[in-house]
Structures are given as C-alpha cells and as structure tokens.
Amino acid sequence: MGGGDVAAWSRLCNLLAEVDQTGEFYEPEDLAEELLAPGFDADLDCLAVWDGEEMTGYVQVGVADSLRDGLARGSIMGGVLPDFRRQGLGGRLMDFAEARVVELSTNLHPHAALSVDLHANLDVANSDVLAHARGYLPVRYFQQMGLQLEHLEPAMLSLPDAETAPMIRTYSPQFTDGVRGAHNEAFADHWGSTSHSTSRWNTYTSARSFRPGFGRLLVEPSSDGDPLGRVLSYVLSSEWVPGELYVDLVGTRRAARGKGYAAVLLSEVLRAAAAAGYRRVELQVDSESPTGAVGLYERLGFGRIRTMVVHQRIFPATAA
C-alpha cells in the first residue's frame, strides 16, 4: 500500500462502513497517517486487491508493543466489497494477514503465544462466517453508543467545593505524559488492553482527527512538586465524521474510581460539543467493563447503536 492509494482505500473503507454498518468512516488524510504510524510497514503490513482502478478489498495487521497476560496482542482489519465476496478473496487476504501477524509477533515477542482479534458487527447477518471458518471464536462484546445533541440536557454535575479538590483542565500537549500514565493505569484491568508506548501515544494525540479542545482532565496537586499536577481522570475525543464528535477514551485511576469523576468530565465535553455545533456524540464501551461504564453512559443519555463482537484465535509461540 502506498500513499497514492489512500483515496481508493478511503472509498473502499467508507463503502464497507455502510454495507457492514460499522460506522468506521475515514478520510484519505486519516489513512495516510496510518501508513506512517510507528512500527507500521506499508509494504508488509497491508495488502490490497484491485479491480482496475478500484480497490475492492484490503487487509492490514498490527501487533501491540507490550504483552497482556503473557500473550502478544495482534489485530487484523479489512474487508471485501459485496460484489467480490464468496470468491475466495477474503480467505487469501486472511492467509496473508495471519502469516504476517505471526511474523510480526515473533519478531517483537519471540517467546509468547499470540492472540489475534477480528472485529465484526453482531447485528449484520453472516458477519462471522469467515472468522468461524478459520477457527476464531467470539470472546467479547462492545456497545457502540450515541447521543443526539440538539436537545441536550445533561445533568449539571460538579466537583466537591474544597481548597484541595482536583481541578478540571482542558487537554493540552503539556499534559500528554500525565494522561498517558493515567490511561495505562486505568486500563490495566480492562480486557485486552496493553500499555501505550510514548511513540504510539504521541501518534494518537498528534493525529488530524484528534480534538484537544474537547478533551477534559481532572488534575490534583502533585505530591512530588510537579507544577502540572497528577491526572486522575480524563476524557479524550476525535472527529472522523463532520459534525460528530467521537469520545475515544474515558478513564479514571483505580484509586479515584467511584467518585463520579468520569461523569463530570464527560458532561463537560457534551456541553462543549453542543455549544460548538456538533450534532452527535458517539463512543464504544466494553459490555463487561469493570467500571460499570455502560450504566454511566446510559444515565447521560447515550443509547445503543450496534453491538460489535471480537472474534479471537490463539497462535502458539513459534520461537524456542
């Protein structure tokens, strides 16, 4: 895959988003950034199928920098246009993807078995046929949720009024390391998550889709004298579709949970989004989140759009 292919790649992804009802729409500029992401080799980690000038199928792979529960974590993403399905293209793309993701895992984590994830819309018929045929099993479900902002009346939530109470801050680059540390701690007990390295985190926060003005942080005074303080909770957002804000990440350090911090921050983001003219806010949440996040979002007015299923297959370690 090369930089000159991103327009066709974008058209394909957006057609697949409509057909398979995933809601995952990408502009060419977004995909161009993916080709330059740290650790991604555009010549080896992505493969496209063409019909003349039109891309009709693709697959891309990745492996996380760190292990989770002793396993390397890999992912395979892609799809084939409906008119070209049932012709063996999906199987050939998967042959390539599985061989490459195992190779990547062996290079990064030579003594670890590999867990590979495939995501699909549970509400779409036959979305799991290829996964099941290749030995992948459903292991986790995620809710895609949405909220219309035209008549938003979020609860007026606030923090305790005290001299030592943590303060709400709008995200800015100076907080990048503090938020990354808070996120790695907050998601250490979440299914399938791995620690974010500095390079991958910086890639996320520097992406064209990232919207720092719709990020909110809860910061307490630092015991070690750090003038920026310590990030306790955070909400970070992006924009993939014009007029729709996507809440990427919501998290709270484990010692600070149960105090309503995430609800306060998310309410702030919703109000800011409505004031800025956004029509809609969406997010995705683990149906079995250990923090009870599904209930939080429902209380704020979010409703289910679709359910995504994660199919998983374990590949044994290939290095002695």
C-alpha positions in Angstrom: 0.0 0.0 0.0 1.4 3.4 -1.0 0.5 7.0 -0.4 -1.0 7.2 -3.8 -3.6 4.5 -2.9 -5.2 6.3 0.0 -8.1 7.9 -2.0 -9.2 4.5 -3.3 -8.6 3.0 0.2 -10.8 5.6 1.7 -13.6 4.9 -0.8 -13.4 1.2 0.0 -13.4 1.7 3.8 -16.4 4.1 3.6 -18.4 1.7 1.4 -17.6 -1.2 3.8 -18.7 1.1 6.7 -22.1 1.4 5.1 -22.5 -2.2 4.0 -21.3 -3.7 7.2 -22.8 -0.9 9.4 -19.6 -0.4 11.4 -19.7 3.4 11.4 -15.9 3.5 10.7 -15.5 6.2 8.1 -12.1 7.5 7.1 -10.8 10.4 5.0 -7.8 9.8 2.8 -5.7 12.0 5.1 -6.5 9.7 8.1 -5.4 6.7 6.2 -2.2 8.4 5.0 -1.3 8.9 8.7 -1.8 5.2 9.3 0.8 4.4 6.7 3.3 6.5 8.6 2.5 5.2 12.1 5.4 3.9 14.3 6.1 0.3 13.7 3.8 0.0 10.6 5.5 -1.1 7.4 3.2 -0.1 4.5 4.8 -2.6 2.2 4.5 -5.6 4.5 1.6 -4.9 6.9 -1.1 -4.1 4.4 -2.4 -5.7 1.2 -5.0 -4.5 -1.3 -7.0 -6.2 -4.0 -7.7 -4.2 -7.1 -10.3 -4.3 -10.0 -8.8 -1.9 -12.5 -8.5 1.5 -10.7 -10.8 0.5 -7.9 -9.7 -1.1 -4.6 -12.1 -4.0 -3.9 -10.6 -5.5 -0.8 -7.8 -4.9 1.7 -6.3 -6.2 5.0 -3.9 -4.7 7.5 -2.3 -6.1 10.6 -0.7 -4.9 13.8 0.8 -6.2 17.0 0.9 -4.3 20.3 4.3 -3.3 21.8 3.6 -5.0 25.1 2.2 -8.3 26.3 -1.1 -8.8 28.1 -1.5 -11.8 30.4 1.6 -13.3 28.9 0.2 -13.1 25.3 1.2 -10.9 22.4 -1.9 -9.0 21.1 -2.5 -8.8 17.4 -5.3 -7.4 15.2 -6.4 -8.0 11.7 -8.7 -5.4 10.0 -10.1 -5.3 6.5 -12.9 -6.3 4.2 -14.1 -7.1 0.6 -16.8 -5.4 -1.3 -20.0 -7.4 -1.5 -19.8 -8.0 -5.3 -16.4 -9.6 -4.8 -17.3 -11.8 -1.8 -17.7 -15.6 -1.9 -14.9 -15.8 -4.5 -12.1 -16.7 -2.1 -10.6 -13.2 -1.8 -11.3 -13.0 1.9 -9.6 -16.3 2.5 -6.5 -15.3 0.5 -6.3 -11.9 2.4 -6.5 -13.8 5.7 -3.8 -16.2 4.6 -1.5 -13.2 4.1 -2.6 -11.4 7.2 -2.2 -14.4 9.6 1.2 -15.2 8.2 2.3 -11.6 8.6 0.8 -11.0 12.1 2.5 -14.2 13.4 5.8 -12.9 11.8 5.4 -9.5 13.5 4.6 -11.1 16.8 7.6 -13.5 16.6 9.9 -10.5 15.9 8.5 -8.4 18.8 7.7 -11.1 21.4 9.6 -14.2 20.3 8.7 -16.5 23.2 5.0 -15.5 23.6 1.9 -17.0 22.1 -0.2 -14.7 20.0 -3.9 -13.7 20.5 -5.4 -12.2 17.3 -8.6 -10.3 17.2 -11.1 -9.8 14.4 -14.0 -7.3 14.9 -17.4 -7.5 13.3 -20.9 -6.1 13.7 -23.0 -8.6 15.5 -26.2 -7.1 14.1 -25.2 -7.9 10.5 -26.1 -11.3 9.1 -23.2 -13.7 8.3 -20.6 -11.3 9.7 -18.9 -14.2 11.5 -18.7 -16.8 8.7 -15.1 -16.2 7.7 -14.0 -15.9 11.3 -15.6 -19.1 12.4 -14.3 -21.0 9.3 -10.7 -20.1 10.3 -11.0 -21.1 14.0 -11.9 -17.7 15.6 -14.4 -17.7 18.4 -16.4 -14.8 19.9 -14.9 -13.7 23.2 -16.1 -10.2 23.9 -18.8 -7.7 23.0 -18.7 -3.9 22.8 -21.5 -1.5 22.6 -21.4 1.4 20.1 -23.5 4.1 21.7 -24.7 7.5 20.5 -26.3 10.7 21.8 -28.0 13.4 19.7 -27.1 16.9 21.0 -29.9 19.0 19.6 -31.9 18.8 22.8 -29.1 18.0 25.2 -30.0 18.5 28.8 -27.1 16.8 30.6 -27.1 16.6 34.4 -25.3 19.6 35.9 -22.6 17.6 37.6 -19.9 19.3 39.6 -16.9 18.5 41.8 -16.8 19.0 45.6 -16.1 22.6 46.6 -12.9 22.4 48.6 -9.5 24.0 48.6 -7.8 20.7 47.9 -10.3 19.4 45.3 -8.9 18.4 41.9 -9.4 20.8 39.1 -10.9 20.4 35.6 -8.5 21.2 32.8 -8.8 21.2 29.1 -6.4 18.9 27.4 -3.2 20.5 26.1 0.1 18.9 25.0 1.8 19.7 28.3 -0.4 17.0 29.9 0.5 14.3 27.3 2.7 12.2 29.5 0.5 12.6 32.6 -2.6 11.4 30.6 -0.7 8.5 29.1 0.4 7.4 32.6 -3.2 7.7 33.9 -4.6 5.8 30.9 -2.1 2.9 31.3 -3.0 2.6 34.9 -6.8 3.0 34.4 -6.9 0.3 31.7 -4.6 -2.2 33.3 -7.7 -4.1 34.4 -9.6 -3.8 31.2 -10.0 -6.8 28.8 -7.4 -6.9 26.1 -5.7 -3.6 26.7 -2.0 -3.1 26.6 0.2 -0.2 27.7 0.7 2.6 25.3 4.3 3.4 24.5 5.3 7.1 24.2 5.6 6.9 20.4 2.2 5.4 19.8 0.5 7.7 22.3 2.1 10.7 20.6 0.9 9.4 17.2 -2.7 9.3 18.6 -2.6 12.8 20.1 -1.0 14.4 17.0 -3.4 12.8 14.5 -5.5 15.2 12.4 -8.7 13.6 13.8 -7.7 14.3 17.5 -9.7 17.2 19.1 -7.7 18.5 22.1 -10.3 21.2 22.7 -12.8 18.5 23.6 -10.6 16.7 26.0 -11.1 17.2 29.7 -8.8 16.2 32.5 -9.2 16.1 36.3 -5.9 17.1 37.9 -4.9 17.1 41.6 -1.9 18.8 43.2 1.2 16.5 42.9 2.9 15.2 46.0 6.3 15.4 44.2 6.0 19.0 43.3 5.1 18.7 39.7 3.6 22.0 38.7 1.2 20.4 36.3 -0.3 18.1 39.0 -1.4 14.5 38.7 -4.0 13.4 36.2 -6.8 11.4 38.0 -9.4 11.1 35.2 -9.7 12.0 31.6 -11.9 12.2 28.5 -10.3 12.4 25.1 -12.1 12.9 21.8 -11.7 12.9 18.0 -13.7 13.8 14.9 -13.9 11.3 12.0 -17.3 12.4 10.5 -18.0 16.2 10.2 -20.5 17.3 12.9 -20.0 14.1 15.0 -17.6 14.0 18.0 -16.2 10.6 18.9 -15.2 10.0 22.5 -12.1 7.8 22.2 -11.1 7.3 25.8 -12.7 7.7 29.2 -10.7 6.5 32.2 -10.0 7.1 35.9 -7.2 5.8 38.0 -8.4 2.9 40.1 -7.8 4.6 43.4 -10.0 7.5 42.3 -13.0 5.5 41.0 -16.4 5.6 42.5 -16.4 9.4 42.9 -18.2 10.4 39.7 -15.2 12.0 38.1 -15.7 10.5 34.7 -19.3 11.6 34.6 -18.4 15.1 35.4 -15.7 15.3 32.7 -17.9 13.7 30.1 -20.8 16.1 30.9 -18.3 19.0 30.4 -17.4 17.5 27.0 -21.0 17.1 25.9 -21.9 20.7 26.8 -18.8 21.9 25.0 -19.7 19.8 21.9 -23.3 21.1 21.8 -22.1 24.7 22.2 -19.6 24.2 19.3 -22.4 23.0 17.0 -21.8 19.3 17.0 -24.9 17.3 16.2 -24.0 14.0 17.7 -21.5 12.2 20.1 -20.6 8.6 19.8 -18.4 6.2 21.8 -17.7 2.5 22.2 -17.7 0.6 25.5 -16.9 -2.9 26.7 -20.2 -4.6 27.6 -18.4 -6.1 30.6 -16.4 -3.1 31.6 -15.2 -3.5 35.2 -16.0 0.2 35.9 -19.7 -0.1 35.1 -19.2 2.3 32.2 -22.3 1.2 30.2 -24.6 2.4 33.1 -22.7 5.7 33.2 -23.3 6.4 29.5 -26.9 5.4 29.7 -27.5 7.8 32.6 -26.0 10.6 30.5 -28.5 9.8 27.6 -26.4 7.5 25.3 -28.3 4.7 23.6 -27.0 1.6 21.8 -26.4 1.9 18.1 -24.9 -1.5 17.4 -23.0 -4.3 19.1 -19.6 -5.3 17.9 -18.2 -8.7 18.6 -14.5 -9.6 18.9 -13.5 -13.0 17.5 -10.2 -14.3 18.7 -7.8 -17.1 17.8 -4.6 -18.1 19.7 -1.5 -18.9 17.7 1.3 -20.7 19.6 4.7 -19.2 20.0 6.9 -20.1 17.0 10.3 -19.4 18.6 12.0 -21.7 21.0 
